[in-house]
């Protein structure tokens, strides 16, 4: 698909896409960490993407998965968790007191800094941004039986962001989550990720299945965005094609490509007529 639509005949964007640091810039620092956020602020990056979900006491915490586990995370004393710790079953204060994450080398990012840090709350993220102009992309994690429900999560997130002055927006991983966010606040900027990628799913297999759905006409990200009332659609760059971009534009729906890390792909997609792209290596993007 990539080779088909990067050839002649594809018009370059009048304005380059925006660039977001995936999980705050996880190629350089531990994902979703305070050190990653501080680096983004120091670098002057325009936007960061982060994953958020609720604790047992209704606080919004920053973490990709609905659970904590070793080796990525340990107890505060450095000992490993013997089993997964489900975030929605524990209060924020207890999580911050007994969990450190980022202290292990990651195979996919061997050159990234290794720093064991407490989990961040969304309140702490806002405080760190302060009077700066960093934009926040919040990927709200909701999964039945593993997190707070969609309505509760949407209400808590909206309340937490009520006093944040910068541009921010939220992504739902399913149409139901988008609908819950829209019910909470119809004026909120809401995006839909397609296809859905629940925690522990095989992302490669799911993207390949989505590609087959596109080719067979049984799946359509633009139609999914329209059904849910989303303002934008996030699509894996490997399956993003001209038909999707044009269909979204006709429907007034914004398009984001994720997660683009290779230099050739970053060079190319910085010329695409899309709203934005996400990368673990935003520093490599020529359109940053």
Secondary structure, 3 states (H helix, E strand, C coil): CHHHHCCCCCCCCCCCCEEEEHHHCCCCCCCCCHHHHHHHHHHCCCEEEEEEEECCCCCEEECCCCEECCCCEEECCCCECCCCEEHHHCCHHHHHHHEEECCCCECCECCCCCCCECCEEHHHHHHHHCCCCCEEEEEECCCCCCCCCHHHHHHHHHHHCCCCCCCEEEEECCHHHHHHHHHHCCCCCEEEEECCCCCCCCHHHHHHHHHHHHHHCCCCHHHHHHHHCCCEEEEEHHHCCHHHHHHHHHHCCEEEEECCCCHHHHHHHCCCCCCEEEECCHHHCCCC
